Amino acid sequence: MPMLMLKCKTCGIIFSAMYIPDMIEFREKSHSDSNLIHSCTRGHSNHYLIENYIDLS
């Protein structure tokens, strides 16, 4: 299962965003809902697009 990471737009730390079972399904969903919000470990909430995710699998 791929692990997607994000770089916080506020403080720059890399944090784990989510595990996903199907990368193709995630990309399709993300293009239709491309304004996903995640919070880093320091509590900063930001909007992210599919292009912001880093696949570490």
N, C-alpha and C positions, 0 to 999 in steps of 0.2 A: 504494500500500500504506500503510494508516494506521500512524502512529507513536504508540505509547502511552507516556505519561510518568507518573511517580509522584513524590509528594512524600515524602521520607524521614520516617518517624514519629519518628526519633531526633534528627536535626539540622536537618530542614526544607528541605534543598536539593532542587531538582527535578532528576530524572535520567531518562534514557531507559530504559524497561523492555523494550520489544520492538516489532518490526515484525510486523504480522499481515496475512495476505492476505485474510481474511474476517471482518469485525466480527460478523456474525450468528453464525457458527460459534464465534467466541471467546466471545461472551456466553453461548451455550448450554453450552459446555465449562466456563466459569468458574462458572456457577451450580451445576454438579454437582461441581466441584472448586474451591470458593470460598476456599480457604486457600492461595493461592500465595505463595511466598517469593521475594523479590528483595533484592539487595544494592545499596546506593547506591555512588557513587564513593569514598566515605570508608570503605567496608567494613561499614556497619551493615546487618544482615539483619533484615527484618521480614516479617510476614504481611500480605498485602493481599487485599481483596475486590474484586469487579468495580466497586463504587462508588468505589474509590480511584483508578482509572485516569483519566488525562486524555487525550482524543483531540485531537491537534494537526493532524489532516488537514483 
